[in-house]
Amino acid sequence: MYRQLMSLQQLSSRTISSSARRQVDNMVKEKQKLFQADNGIPVHLKGGAKDAILYRATMALTVFGSGFVVYELLNAAIPKKA
C-alpha cells in the first residue's frame, strides 16, 4: 500500500513539474479597447455570447433564489394545522 502511494506521489509530482509552460500573449490592450468602446452595450455584456449566457443564468438563479426565500419565509410564518 505504501509503495503504491509513493509511486502515485512520484508520478504526480513528475508530470506537474516537468510540464512545459505555454507562452501566453498579452491581450490587455485589445481587451481595454473592447470594453472601453462606446457602442451602447453594457460593460457586463461586452464579452460576447458567453457573458450573455452567464448574465442570464445569474439572473435566473437570483430570481429563483429570491422566490424560494419568500416561499420559505411565508411557509415558516403560517402555523401548521394539526
mmCIF file of the N, C-alpha and C atoms, coordinates in Angstrom:
data_MODEL
# 
_entry.id   MODEL 
# 
loop_
_atom_site.group_PDB 
_atom_site.id 
_atom_site.type_symbol 
_atom_site.label_atom_id 
_atom_site.label_alt_id 
_atom_site.label_comp_id 
_atom_site.label_asym_id 
_atom_site.label_entity_id 
_atom_site.label_seq_id 
_atom_site.pdbx_PDB_ins_code 
_atom_site.Cartn_x 
_atom_site.Cartn_y 
_atom_site.Cartn_z 
_atom_site.occupancy 
_atom_site.B_iso_or_equiv 
_atom_site.pdbx_formal_charge 
_atom_site.auth_seq_id 
_atom_site.auth_comp_id 
_atom_site.auth_asym_id 
_atom_site.auth_atom_id 
_atom_site.pdbx_PDB_model_num 
ATOM 1   N N  . MET A 1 1  ? 0.838   -1.186 0.000   1.00 0.00 ? 1  MET A N  1 
ATOM 2   C CA . MET A 1 1  ? 0.000   0.000  0.000   1.00 0.00 ? 1  MET A CA 1 
ATOM 3   C C  . MET A 1 1  ? 0.884   1.251  0.000   1.00 0.00 ? 1  MET A C  1 
ATOM 4   N N  . TYR A 1 2  ? 1.924   1.225  0.840   1.00 0.00 ? 2  TYR A N  1 
ATOM 5   C CA . TYR A 1 2  ? 2.808   2.388  0.946   1.00 0.00 ? 2  TYR A CA 1 
ATOM 6   C C  . TYR A 1 2  ? 3.544   2.625  -0.370  1.00 0.00 ? 2  TYR A C  1 
ATOM 7   N N  . ARG A 1 3  ? 3.978   1.532  -1.032  1.00 0.00 ? 3  ARG A N  1 
ATOM 8   C CA . ARG A 1 3  ? 4.688   1.683  -2.312  1.00 0.00 ? 3  ARG A CA 1 
ATOM 9   C C  . ARG A 1 3  ? 3.773   2.275  -3.383  1.00 0.00 ? 3  ARG A C  1 
ATOM 10  N N  . GLN A 1 4  ? 2.509   1.871  -3.389  1.00 0.00 ? 4  GLN A N  1 
ATOM 11  C CA . GLN A 1 4  ? 1.571   2.418  -4.360  1.00 0.00 ? 4  GLN A CA 1 
ATOM 12  C C  . GLN A 1 4  ? 1.350   3.914  -4.123  1.00 0.00 ? 4  GLN A C  1 
ATOM 13  N N  . LEU A 1 5  ? 1.261   4.300  -2.863  1.00 0.00 ? 5  LEU A N  1 
ATOM 14  C CA . LEU A 1 5  ? 1.080   5.705  -2.525  1.00 0.00 ? 5  LEU A CA 1 
ATOM 15  C C  . LEU A 1 5  ? 2.295   6.522  -2.932  1.00 0.00 ? 5  LEU A C  1 
ATOM 16  N N  . MET A 1 6  ? 3.476   5.991  -2.679  1.00 0.00 ? 6  MET A N  1 
ATOM 17  C CA . MET A 1 6  ? 4.708   6.699  -3.042  1.00 0.00 ? 6  MET A CA 1 
ATOM 18  C C  . MET A 1 6  ? 4.852   6.799  -4.563  1.00 0.00 ? 6  MET A C  1 
ATOM 19  N N  . SER A 1 7  ? 4.497   5.750  -5.283  1.00 0.00 ? 7  SER A N  1 
ATOM 20  C CA . SER A 1 7  ? 4.598   5.808  -6.739  1.00 0.00 ? 7  SER A CA 1 
ATOM 21  C C  . SER A 1 7  ? 3.594   6.805  -7.313  1.00 0.00 ? 7  SER A C  1 
ATOM 22  N N  . LEU A 1 8  ? 2.404   6.883  -6.733  1.00 0.00 ? 8  LEU A N  1 
ATOM 23  C CA . LEU A 1 8  ? 1.414   7.860  -7.170  1.00 0.00 ? 8  LEU A CA 1 
ATOM 24  C C  . LEU A 1 8  ? 1.901   9.282  -6.898  1.00 0.00 ? 8  LEU A C  1 
ATOM 25  N N  . GLN A 1 9  ? 2.504   9.480  -5.734  1.00 0.00 ? 9  GLN A N  1 
ATOM 26  C CA . GLN A 1 9  ? 3.037   10.801 -5.395  1.00 0.00 ? 9  GLN A CA 1 
ATOM 27  C C  . GLN A 1 9  ? 4.172   11.174 -6.348  1.00 0.00 ? 9  GLN A C  1 
ATOM 28  N N  . GLN A 1 10 ? 5.044   10.230 -6.649  1.00 0.00 ? 10 GLN A N  1 
ATOM 29  C CA . GLN A 1 10 ? 6.166   10.496 -7.545  1.00 0.00 ? 10 GLN A CA 1 
ATOM 30  C C  . GLN A 1 10 ? 5.670   10.774 -8.963  1.00 0.00 ? 10 GLN A C  1 
ATOM 31  N N  . LEU A 1 11 ? 4.686   10.036 -9.413  1.00 0.00 ? 11 LEU A N  1 
ATOM 32  C CA . LEU A 1 11 ? 4.132   10.237 -10.743 1.00 0.00 ? 11 LEU A CA 1 
ATOM 33  C C  . LEU A 1 11 ? 3.473   11.612 -10.864 1.00 0.00 ? 11 LEU A C  1 
ATOM 34  N N  . SER A 1 12 ? 2.706   12.004 -9.860  1.00 0.00 ? 12 SER A N  1 
ATOM 35  C CA . SER A 1 12 ? 2.020   13.299 -9.936  1.00 0.00 ? 12 SER A CA 1 
ATOM 36  C C  . SER A 1 12 ? 3.016   14.450 -9.868  1.00 0.00 ? 12 SER A C  1 
ATOM 37  N N  . SER A 1 13 ? 4.033   14.346 -9.042  1.00 0.00 ? 13 SER A N  1 
ATOM 38  C CA . SER A 1 13 ? 4.999   15.441 -8.962  1.00 0.00 ? 13 SER A CA 1 
ATOM 39  C C  . SER A 1 13 ? 5.846   15.509 -10.223 1.00 0.00 ? 13 SER A C  1 
ATOM 40  N N  . ARG A 1 14 ? 6.118   14.397 -10.828 1.00 0.00 ? 14 ARG A N  1 
ATOM 41  C CA . ARG A 1 14 ? 6.936   14.384 -12.034 1.00 0.00 ? 14 ARG A CA 1 
ATOM 42  C C  . ARG A 1 14 ? 6.181   15.005 -13.215 1.00 0.00 ? 14 ARG A C  1 
ATOM 43  N N  . THR A 1 15 ? 4.896   14.684 -13.376 1.00 0.00 ? 15 THR A N  1 
ATOM 44  C CA . THR A 1 15 ? 4.155   15.222 -14.508 1.00 0.00 ? 15 THR A CA 1 
ATOM 45  C C  . THR A 1 15 ? 3.877   16.710 -14.344 1.00 0.00 ? 15 THR A C  1 
ATOM 46  N N  . ILE A 1 16 ? 3.642   17.150 -13.125 1.00 0.00 ? 16 ILE A N  1 
ATOM 47  C CA . ILE A 1 16 ? 3.341   18.562 -12.907 1.00 0.00 ? 16 ILE A CA 1 
ATOM 48  C C  . ILE A 1 16 ? 4.600   19.404 -13.070 1.00 0.00 ? 16 ILE A C  1 
ATOM 49  N N  . SER A 1 17 ? 5.710   18.960 -12.514 1.00 0.00 ? 17 SER A N  1 
ATOM 50  C CA . SER A 1 17 ? 6.914   19.781 -12.551 1.00 0.00 ? 17 SER A CA 1 
ATOM 51  C C  . SER A 1 17 ? 7.596   19.761 -13.916 1.00 0.00 ? 17 SER A C  1 
ATOM 52  N N  . SER A 1 18 ? 7.391   18.711 -14.703 1.00 0.00 ? 18 SER A N  1 
ATOM 53  C CA . SER A 1 18 ? 8.081   18.639 -15.983 1.00 0.00 ? 18 SER A CA 1 
ATOM 54  C C  . SER A 1 18 ? 7.218   19.137 -17.144 1.00 0.00 ? 18 SER A C  1 
ATOM 55  N N  . SER A 1 19 ? 6.022   19.617 -16.850 1.00 0.00 ? 19 SER A N  1 
ATOM 56  C CA . SER A 1 19 ? 5.162   20.080 -17.929 1.00 0.00 ? 19 SER A CA 1 
ATOM 57  C C  . SER A 1 19 ? 5.689   21.393 -18.501 1.00 0.00 ? 19 SER A C  1 
ATOM 58  N N  . ALA A 1 20 ? 5.576   21.513 -19.794 1.00 0.00 ? 20 ALA A N  1 
ATOM 59  C CA . ALA A 1 20 ? 6.063   22.714 -20.461 1.00 0.00 ? 20 ALA A CA 1 
ATOM 60  C C  . ALA A 1 20 ? 5.082   23.857 -20.221 1.00 0.00 ? 20 ALA A C  1 
ATOM 61  N N  . ARG A 1 21 ? 5.613   25.036 -20.028 1.00 0.00 ? 21 ARG A N  1 
ATOM 62  C CA . ARG A 1 21 ? 4.763   26.205 -19.822 1.00 0.00 ? 21 ARG A CA 1 
ATOM 63  C C  . ARG A 1 21 ? 4.407   26.815 -21.167 1.00 0.00 ? 21 ARG A C  1 
ATOM 64  N N  . ARG A 1 22 ? 3.144   27.166 -21.310 1.00 0.00 ? 22 ARG A N  1 
ATOM 65  C CA . ARG A 1 22 ? 2.702   27.794 -22.544 1.00 0.00 ? 22 ARG A CA 1 
ATOM 66  C C  . ARG A 1 22 ? 3.034   29.272 -22.510 1.00 0.00 ? 22 ARG A C  1 
ATOM 67  N N  . GLN A 1 23 ? 3.373   29.795 -23.660 1.00 0.00 ? 23 GLN A N  1 
ATOM 68  C CA . GLN A 1 23 ? 3.601   31.223 -23.777 1.00 0.00 ? 23 GLN A CA 1 
ATOM 69  C C  . GLN A 1 23 ? 2.244   31.897 -24.009 1.00 0.00 ? 23 GLN A C  1 
ATOM 70  N N  . VAL A 1 24 ? 1.878   32.824 -23.139 1.00 0.00 ? 24 VAL A N  1 
ATOM 71  C CA . VAL A 1 24 ? 0.591   33.499 -23.226 1.00 0.00 ? 24 VAL A CA 1 
ATOM 72  C C  . VAL A 1 24 ? 0.829   34.921 -23.716 1.00 0.00 ? 24 VAL A C  1 
ATOM 73  N N  . ASP A 1 25 ? 0.078   35.306 -24.752 1.00 0.00 ? 25 ASP A N  1 
ATOM 74  C CA . ASP A 1 25 ? 0.200   36.653 -25.279 1.00 0.00 ? 25 ASP A CA 1 
ATOM 75  C C  . ASP A 1 25 ? -0.497  37.642 -24.361 1.00 0.00 ? 25 ASP A C  1 
ATOM 76  N N  . ASN A 1 26 ? 0.008   38.857 -24.316 1.00 0.00 ? 26 ASN A N  1 
ATOM 77  C CA . ASN A 1 26 ? -0.595  39.912 -23.526 1.00 0.00 ? 26 ASN A CA 1 
ATOM 78  C C  . ASN A 1 26 ? -1.772  40.493 -24.299 1.00 0.00 ? 26 ASN A C  1 
ATOM 79  N N  . MET A 1 27 ? -2.973  40.253 -23.817 1.00 0.00 ? 27 MET A N  1 
ATOM 80  C CA . MET A 1 27 ? -4.190  40.671 -24.505 1.00 0.00 ? 27 MET A CA 1 
ATOM 81  C C  . MET A 1 27 ? -4.841  41.878 -23.831 1.00 0.00 ? 27 MET A C  1 
ATOM 82  N N  . VAL A 1 28 ? -4.135  42.545 -22.935 1.00 0.00 ? 28 VAL A N  1 
ATOM 83  C CA . VAL A 1 28 ? -4.727  43.627 -22.158 1.00 0.00 ? 28 VAL A CA 1 
ATOM 84  C C  . VAL A 1 28 ? -5.159  44.785 -23.054 1.00 0.00 ? 28 VAL A C  1 
ATOM 85  N N  . LYS A 1 29 ? -4.324  45.189 -23.992 1.00 0.00 ? 29 LYS A N  1 
ATOM 86  C CA . LYS A 1 29 ? -4.661  46.326 -24.857 1.00 0.00 ? 29 LYS A CA 1 
ATOM 87  C C  . LYS A 1 29 ? -5.924  46.055 -25.676 1.00 0.00 ? 29 LYS A C  1 
ATOM 88  N N  . GLU A 1 30 ? -6.044  44.843 -26.230 1.00 0.00 ? 30 GLU A N  1 
ATOM 89  C CA . GLU A 1 30 ? -7.227  44.512 -27.014 1.00 0.00 ? 30 GLU A CA 1 
ATOM 90  C C  . GLU A 1 30 ? -8.483  44.490 -26.142 1.00 0.00 ? 30 GLU A C  1 
ATOM 91  N N  . LYS A 1 31 ? -8.356  43.939 -24.936 1.00 0.00 ? 31 LYS A N  1 
ATOM 92  C CA . LYS A 1 31 ? -9.497  43.888 -24.020 1.00 0.00 ? 31 LYS A CA 1 
ATOM 93  C C  . LYS A 1 31 ? -9.902  45.288 -23.587 1.00 0.00 ? 31 LYS A C  1 
ATOM 94  N N  . GLN A 1 32 ? -8.917  46.172 -23.356 1.00 0.00 ? 32 GLN A N  1 
ATOM 95  C CA . GLN A 1 32 ? -9.234  47.553 -22.987 1.00 0.00 ? 32 GLN A CA 1 
ATOM 96  C C  . GLN A 1 32 ? -10.001 48.249 -24.105 1.00 0.00 ? 32 GLN A C  1 
ATOM 97  N N  . LYS A 1 33 ? -9.575  48.051 -25.342 1.00 0.00 ? 33 LYS A N  1 
ATOM 98  C CA . LYS A 1 33 ? -10.280 48.659 -26.475 1.00 0.00 ? 33 LYS A CA 1 
ATOM 99  C C  . LYS A 1 33 ? -11.708 48.132 -26.565 1.00 0.00 ? 33 LYS A C  1 
ATOM 100 N N  . LEU A 1 34 ? -11.875 46.829 -26.354 1.00 0.00 ? 34 LEU A N  1 
ATOM 101 C CA . LEU A 1 34 ? -13.199 46.216 -26.440 1.00 0.00 ? 34 LEU A CA 1 
ATOM 102 C C  . LEU A 1 34 ? -14.123 46.749 -25.357 1.00 0.00 ? 34 LEU A C  1 
ATOM 103 N N  . PHE A 1 35 ? -13.645 46.797 -24.118 1.00 0.00 ? 35 PHE A N  1 
ATOM 104 C CA . PHE A 1 35 ? -14.516 47.161 -23.006 1.00 0.00 ? 35 PHE A CA 1 
ATOM 105 C C  . PHE A 1 35 ? -14.696 48.666 -22.857 1.00 0.00 ? 35 PHE A C  1 
ATOM 106 N N  . GLN A 1 36 ? -13.815 49.474 -23.404 1.00 0.00 ? 36 GLN A N  1 
ATOM 107 C CA . GLN A 1 36 ? -13.947 50.915 -23.298 1.00 0.00 ? 36 GLN A CA 1 
ATOM 108 C C  . GLN A 1 36 ? -14.634 51.538 -24.505 1.00 0.00 ? 36 GLN A C  1 
ATOM 109 N N  . ALA A 1 37 ? -14.965 50.749 -25.510 1.00 0.00 ? 37 ALA A N  1 
ATOM 110 C CA . ALA A 1 37 ? -15.632 51.279 -26.698 1.00 0.00 ? 37 ALA A CA 1 
ATOM 111 C C  . ALA A 1 37 ? -17.035 51.757 -26.325 1.00 0.00 ? 37 ALA A C  1 
ATOM 112 N N  . ASP A 1 38 ? -17.403 52.924 -26.832 1.00 0.00 ? 38 ASP A N  1 
ATOM 113 C CA . ASP A 1 38 ? -18.720 53.497 -26.554 1.00 0.00 ? 38 ASP A CA 1 
ATOM 114 C C  . ASP A 1 38 ? -19.684 53.061 -27.649 1.00 0.00 ? 38 ASP A C  1 
ATOM 115 N N  . ASN A 1 39 ? -20.247 51.845 -27.491 1.00 0.00 ? 39 ASN A N  1 
ATOM 116 C CA . ASN A 1 39 ? -21.153 51.315 -28.504 1.00 0.00 ? 39 ASN A CA 1 
ATOM 117 C C  . ASN A 1 39 ? -22.551 51.013 -27.960 1.00 0.00 ? 39 ASN A C  1 
ATOM 118 N N  . GLY A 1 40 ? -22.857 51.493 -26.773 1.00 0.00 ? 40 GLY A N  1 
ATOM 119 C CA . GLY A 1 40 ? -24.196 51.330 -26.214 1.00 0.00 ? 40 GLY A CA 1 
ATOM 120 C C  . GLY A 1 40 ? -24.452 50.005 -25.529 1.00 0.00 ? 40 GLY A C  1 
ATOM 121 N N  . ILE A 1 41 ? -23.508 49.098 -25.551 1.00 0.00 ? 41 ILE A N  1 
ATOM 122 C CA . ILE A 1 41 ? -23.668 47.793 -24.902 1.00 0.00 ? 41 ILE A CA 1 
ATOM 123 C C  . ILE A 1 41 ? -23.172 47.917 -23.468 1.00 0.00 ? 41 ILE A C  1 
ATOM 124 N N  . PRO A 1 42 ? -23.939 47.408 -22.491 1.00 0.00 ? 42 PRO A N  1 
ATOM 125 C CA . PRO A 1 42 ? -23.453 47.452 -21.103 1.00 0.00 ? 42 PRO A CA 1 
ATOM 126 C C  . PRO A 1 42 ? -22.145 46.679 -20.949 1.00 0.00 ? 42 PRO A C  1 
ATOM 127 N N  . VAL A 1 43 ? -21.309 47.118 -20.029 1.00 0.00 ? 43 VAL A N  1 
ATOM 128 C CA . VAL A 1 43 ? -19.976 46.532 -19.901 1.00 0.00 ? 43 VAL A CA 1 
ATOM 129 C C  . VAL A 1 43 ? -20.042 45.047 -19.519 1.00 0.00 ? 43 VAL A C  1 
ATOM 130 N N  . HIS A 1 44 ? -21.081 44.638 -18.802 1.00 0.00 ? 44 HIS A N  1 
ATOM 131 C CA . HIS A 1 44 ? -21.180 43.235 -18.399 1.00 0.00 ? 44 HIS A CA 1 
ATOM 132 C C  . HIS A 1 44 ? -21.620 42.326 -19.545 1.00 0.00 ? 44 HIS A C  1 
ATOM 133 N N  . LEU A 1 45 ? -21.939 42.897 -20.709 1.00 0.00 ? 45 LEU A N  1 
ATOM 134 C CA . LEU A 1 45 ? -22.315 42.086 -21.866 1.00 0.00 ? 45 LEU A CA 1 
ATOM 135 C C  . LEU A 1 45 ? -21.354 42.246 -23.043 1.00 0.00 ? 45 LEU A C  1 
ATOM 136 N N  . LYS A 1 46 ? -20.300 43.013 -22.881 1.00 0.00 ? 46 LYS A N  1 
ATOM 137 C CA . LYS A 1 46 ? -19.386 43.272 -23.990 1.00 0.00 ? 46 LYS A CA 1 
ATOM 138 C C  . LYS A 1 46 ? -18.500 42.083 -24.328 1.00 0.00 ? 46 LYS A C  1 
ATOM 139 N N  . GLY A 1 47 ? -18.463 41.066 -23.481 1.00 0.00 ? 47 GLY A N  1 
ATOM 140 C CA . GLY A 1 47 ? -17.620 39.909 -23.722 1.00 0.00 ? 47 GLY A CA 1 
ATOM 141 C C  . GLY A 1 47 ? -18.179 38.959 -24.766 1.00 0.00 ? 47 GLY A C  1 
ATOM 142 N N  . GLY A 1 48 ? -19.421 39.151 -25.187 1.00 0.00 ? 48 GLY A N  1 
ATOM 143 C CA . GLY A 1 48 ? -19.998 38.304 -26.221 1.00 0.00 ? 48 GLY A CA 1 
ATOM 144 C C  . GLY A 1 48 ? -21.062 37.364 -25.684 1.00 0.00 ? 48 GLY A C  1 
ATOM 145 N N  . ALA A 1 49 ? -21.220 36.241 -26.372 1.00 0.00 ? 49 ALA A N  1 
ATOM 146 C CA . ALA A 1 49 ? -22.286 35.286 -26.046 1.00 0.00 ? 49 ALA A CA 1 
ATOM 147 C C  . ALA A 1 49 ? -22.073 34.644 -24.681 1.00 0.00 ? 49 ALA A C  1 
ATOM 148 N N  . LYS A 1 50 ? -20.827 34.383 -24.337 1.00 0.00 ? 50 LYS A N  1 
ATOM 149 C CA . LYS A 1 50 ? -20.548 33.759 -23.035 1.00 0.00 ? 50 LYS A CA 1 
ATOM 150 C C  . LYS A 1 50 ? -20.999 34.668 -21.898 1.00 0.00 ? 50 LYS A C  1 
ATOM 151 N N  . ASP A 1 51 ? -20.739 35.963 -22.019 1.00 0.00 ? 51 ASP A N  1 
ATOM 152 C CA . ASP A 1 51 ? -21.172 36.897 -20.988 1.00 0.00 ? 51 ASP A CA 1 
ATOM 153 C C  . ASP A 1 51 ? -22.699 36.981 -20.918 1.00 0.00 ? 51 ASP A C  1 
ATOM 154 N N  . ALA A 1 52 ? -23.355 36.942 -22.067 1.00 0.00 ? 52 ALA A N  1 
ATOM 155 C CA . ALA A 1 52 ? -24.818 36.993 -22.080 1.00 0.00 ? 52 ALA A CA 1 
ATOM 156 C C  . ALA A 1 52 ? -25.411 35.758 -21.404 1.00 0.00 ? 52 ALA A C  1 
ATOM 157 N N  . ILE A 1 53 ? -24.837 34.595 -21.665 1.00 0.00 ? 53 ILE A N  1 
ATOM 158 C CA . ILE A 1 53 ? -25.328 33.359 -21.045 1.00 0.00 ? 53 ILE A CA 1 
ATOM 159 C C  . ILE A 1 53 ? -25.098 33.392 -19.542 1.00 0.00 ? 53 ILE A C  1 
ATOM 160 N N  . LEU A 1 54 ? -23.912 33.822 -19.118 1.00 0.00 ? 54 LEU A N  1 
ATOM 161 C CA . LEU A 1 54 ? -23.626 33.915 -17.683 1.00 0.00 ? 54 LEU A CA 1 
ATOM 162 C C  . LEU A 1 54 ? -24.543 34.924 -17.002 1.00 0.00 ? 54 LEU A C  1 
ATOM 163 N N  . TYR A 1 55 ? -24.815 36.053 -17.669 1.00 0.00 ? 55 TYR A N  1 
ATOM 164 C CA . TYR A 1 55 ? -25.705 37.067 -17.110 1.00 0.00 ? 55 TYR A CA 1 
ATOM 165 C C  . TYR A 1 55 ? -27.118 36.507 -16.933 1.00 0.00 ? 55 TYR A C  1 
ATOM 166 N N  . ARG A 1 56 ? -27.620 35.835 -17.970 1.00 0.00 ? 56 ARG A N  1 
ATOM 167 C CA . ARG A 1 56 ? -28.976 35.288 -17.881 1.00 0.00 ? 56 ARG A CA 1 
ATOM 168 C C  . ARG A 1 56 ? -29.074 34.180 -16.830 1.00 0.00 ? 56 ARG A C  1 
ATOM 169 N N  . ALA A 1 57 ? -28.054 33.348 -16.743 1.00 0.00 ? 57 ALA A N  1 
ATOM 170 C CA . ALA A 1 57 ? -28.063 32.281 -15.732 1.00 0.00 ? 57 ALA A CA 1 
ATOM 171 C C  . ALA A 1 57 ? -28.018 32.878 -14.326 1.00 0.00 ? 57 ALA A C  1 
ATOM 172 N N  . THR A 1 58 ? -27.228 33.912 -14.142 1.00 0.00 ? 58 THR A N  1 
ATOM 173 C CA . THR A 1 58 ? -27.150 34.569 -12.832 1.00 0.00 ? 58 THR A CA 1 
ATOM 174 C C  . THR A 1 58 ? -28.480 35.201 -12.464 1.00 0.00 ? 58 THR A C  1 
ATOM 175 N N  . MET A 1 59 ? -29.113 35.860 -13.421 1.00 0.00 ? 59 MET A N  1 
ATOM 176 C CA . MET A 1 59 ? -30.412 36.481 -13.151 1.00 0.00 ? 59 MET A CA 1 
ATOM 177 C C  . MET A 1 59 ? -31.473 35.418 -12.843 1.00 0.00 ? 59 MET A C  1 
ATOM 178 N N  . ALA A 1 60 ? -31.448 34.311 -13.578 1.00 0.00 ? 60 ALA A N  1 
ATOM 179 C CA . ALA A 1 60 ? -32.425 33.242 -13.333 1.00 0.00 ? 60 ALA A CA 1 
ATOM 180 C C  . ALA A 1 60 ? -32.232 32.644 -11.943 1.00 0.00 ? 60 ALA A C  1 
ATOM 181 N N  . LEU A 1 61 ? -30.984 32.401 -11.552 1.00 0.00 ? 61 LEU A N  1 
ATOM 182 C CA . LEU A 1 61 ? -30.725 31.860 -10.214 1.00 0.00 ? 61 LEU A CA 1 
ATOM 183 C C  . LEU A 1 61 ? -31.106 32.853 -9.126  1.00 0.00 ? 61 LEU A C  1 
ATOM 184 N N  . THR A 1 62 ? -30.897 34.137 -9.379  1.00 0.00 ? 62 THR A N  1 
ATOM 185 C CA . THR A 1 62 ? -31.257 35.165 -8.402  1.00 0.00 ? 62 THR A CA 1 
ATOM 186 C C  . THR A 1 62 ? -32.770 35.227 -8.216  1.00 0.00 ? 62 THR A C  1 
ATOM 187 N N  . VAL A 1 63 ? -33.512 35.219 -9.317  1.00 0.00 ? 63 VAL A N  1 
ATOM 188 C CA . VAL A 1 63 ? -34.972 35.277 -9.231  1.00 0.00 ? 63 VAL A CA 1 
ATOM 189 C C  . VAL A 1 63 ? -35.505 34.009 -8.559  1.00 0.00 ? 63 VAL A C  1 
ATOM 190 N N  . PHE A 1 64 ? -34.978 32.855 -8.950  1.00 0.00 ? 64 PHE A N  1 
ATOM 191 C CA . PHE A 1 64 ? -35.414 31.597 -8.333  1.00 0.00 ? 64 PHE A CA 1 
ATOM 192 C C  . PHE A 1 64 ? -35.089 31.580 -6.839  1.00 0.00 ? 64 PHE A C  1 
ATOM 193 N N  . GLY A 1 65 ? -33.890 32.008 -6.480  1.00 0.00 ? 65 GLY A N  1 
ATOM 194 C CA . GLY A 1 65 ? -33.491 32.032 -5.069  1.00 0.00 ? 65 GLY A CA 1 
ATOM 195 C C  . GLY A 1 65 ? -34.328 32.989 -4.255  1.00 0.00 ? 65 GLY A C  1 
ATOM 196 N N  . SER A 1 66 ? -34.624 34.167 -4.814  1.00 0.00 ? 66 SER A N  1 
ATOM 197 C CA . SER A 1 66 ? -35.462 35.135 -4.097  1.00 0.00 ? 66 SER A CA 1 
ATOM 198 C C  . SER A 1 66 ? -36.871 34.584 -3.898  1.00 0.00 ? 66 SER A C  1 
ATOM 199 N N  . GLY A 1 67 ? -37.412 33.982 -4.924  1.00 0.00 ? 67 GLY A N  1 
ATOM 200 C CA . GLY A 1 67 ? -38.741 33.381 -4.805  1.00 0.00 ? 67 GLY A CA 1 
ATOM 201 C C  . GLY A 1 67 ? -38.772 32.259 -3.777  1.00 0.00 ? 67 GLY A C  1 
ATOM 202 N N  . PHE A 1 68 ? -37.724 31.459 -3.761  1.00 0.00 ? 68 PHE A N  1 
ATOM 203 C CA . PHE A 1 68 ? -37.663 30.357 -2.796  1.00 0.00 ? 68 PHE A CA 1 
ATOM 204 C C  . PHE A 1 68 ? -37.567 30.883 -1.368  1.00 0.00 ? 68 PHE A C  1 
ATOM 205 N N  . VAL A 1 69 ? -36.800 31.960 -1.165  1.00 0.00 ? 69 VAL A N  1 
ATOM 206 C CA . VAL A 1 69 ? -36.678 32.556 0.162   1.00 0.00 ? 69 VAL A CA 1 
ATOM 207 C C  . VAL A 1 69 ? -38.027 33.093 0.627   1.00 0.00 ? 69 VAL A C  1 
ATOM 208 N N  . VAL A 1 70 ? -38.737 33.786 -0.255  1.00 0.00 ? 70 VAL A N  1 
ATOM 209 C CA . VAL A 1 70 ? -40.066 34.312 0.102   1.00 0.00 ? 70 VAL A CA 1 
ATOM 210 C C  . VAL A 1 70 ? -41.009 33.158 0.428   1.00 0.00 ? 70 VAL A C  1 
ATOM 211 N N  . TYR A 1 71 ? -40.974 32.102 -0.380  1.00 0.00 ? 71 TYR A N  1 
ATOM 212 C CA . TYR A 1 71 ? -41.821 30.928 -0.120  1.00 0.00 ? 71 TYR A CA 1 
ATOM 213 C C  . TYR A 1 71 ? -41.523 30.327 1.253   1.00 0.00 ? 71 TYR A C  1 
ATOM 214 N N  . GLU A 1 72 ? -40.250 30.153 1.563   1.00 0.00 ? 72 GLU A N  1 
ATOM 215 C CA . GLU A 1 72 ? -39.884 29.554 2.850   1.00 0.00 ? 72 GLU A CA 1 
ATOM 216 C C  . GLU A 1 72 ? -40.243 30.464 4.015   1.00 0.00 ? 72 GLU A C  1 
ATOM 217 N N  . LEU A 1 73 ? -40.097 31.782 3.845   1.00 0.00 ? 73 LEU A N  1 
ATOM 218 C CA . LEU A 1 73 ? -40.493 32.703 4.915   1.00 0.00 ? 73 LEU A CA 1 
ATOM 219 C C  . LEU A 1 73 ? -41.994 32.650 5.155   1.00 0.00 ? 73 LEU A C  1 
ATOM 220 N N  . LEU A 1 74 ? -42.766 32.634 4.074   1.00 0.00 ? 74 LEU A N  1 
ATOM 221 C CA . LEU A 1 74 ? -44.213 32.511 4.241   1.00 0.00 ? 74 LEU A CA 1 
ATOM 222 C C  . LEU A 1 74 ? -44.587 31.165 4.843   1.00 0.00 ? 74 LEU A C  1 
ATOM 223 N N  . ASN A 1 75 ? -43.912 30.130 4.446   1.00 0.00 ? 75 ASN A N  1 
ATOM 224 C CA . ASN A 1 75 ? -44.176 28.785 4.986   1.00 0.00 ? 75 ASN A CA 1 
ATOM 225 C C  . ASN A 1 75 ? -43.868 28.735 6.489   1.00 0.00 ? 75 ASN A C  1 
ATOM 226 N N  . ALA A 1 76 ? -42.804 29.436 6.897   1.00 0.00 ? 76 ALA A N  1 
ATOM 227 C CA . ALA A 1 76 ? -42.450 29.450 8.325   1.00 0.00 ? 76 ALA A CA 1 
ATOM 228 C C  . ALA A 1 76 ? -43.376 30.358 9.121   1.00 0.00 ? 76 ALA A C  1 
ATOM 229 N N  . ALA A 1 77 ? -43.944 31.387 8.492   1.00 0.00 ? 77 ALA A N  1 
ATOM 230 C CA . ALA A 1 77 ? -44.783 32.332 9.203   1.00 0.00 ? 77 ALA A CA 1 
ATOM 231 C C  . ALA A 1 77 ? -46.191 31.807 9.436   1.00 0.00 ? 77 ALA A C  1 
ATOM 232 N N  . ILE A 1 78 ? -46.665 30.960 8.556   1.00 0.00 ? 78 ILE A N  1 
ATOM 233 C CA . ILE A 1 78 ? -48.033 30.426 8.678   1.00 0.00 ? 78 ILE A CA 1 
ATOM 234 C C  . ILE A 1 78 ? -47.978 29.186 9.553   1.00 0.00 ? 78 ILE A C  1 
ATOM 235 N N  . PRO A 1 79 ? -48.727 29.173 10.651  1.00 0.00 ? 79 PRO A N  1 
ATOM 236 C CA . PRO A 1 79 ? -48.687 27.993 11.541  1.00 0.00 ? 79 PRO A CA 1 
ATOM 237 C C  . PRO A 1 79 ? -49.328 26.769 10.871  1.00 0.00 ? 79 PRO A C  1 
ATOM 238 N N  . LYS A 1 80 ? -48.776 25.623 11.197  1.00 0.00 ? 80 LYS A N  1 
ATOM 239 C CA . LYS A 1 80 ? -49.296 24.361 10.670  1.00 0.00 ? 80 LYS A CA 1 
ATOM 240 C C  . LYS A 1 80 ? -50.545 23.954 11.428  1.00 0.00 ? 80 LYS A C  1 
ATOM 241 N N  . LYS A 1 81 ? -51.526 23.443 10.707  1.00 0.00 ? 81 LYS A N  1 
ATOM 242 C CA . LYS A 1 81 ? -52.733 22.936 11.356  1.00 0.00 ? 81 LYS A CA 1 
ATOM 243 C C  . LYS A 1 81 ? -52.509 21.474 11.727  1.00 0.00 ? 81 LYS A C  1 
ATOM 244 N N  . ALA A 1 82 ? -52.784 21.159 12.977  1.00 0.00 ? 82 ALA A N  1 
ATOM 245 C CA . ALA A 1 82 ? -52.536 19.819 13.464  1.00 0.00 ? 82 ALA A CA 1 
ATOM 246 C C  . ALA A 1 82 ? -53.658 18.862 13.213  1.00 0.00 ? 82 ALA A C  1 
# 
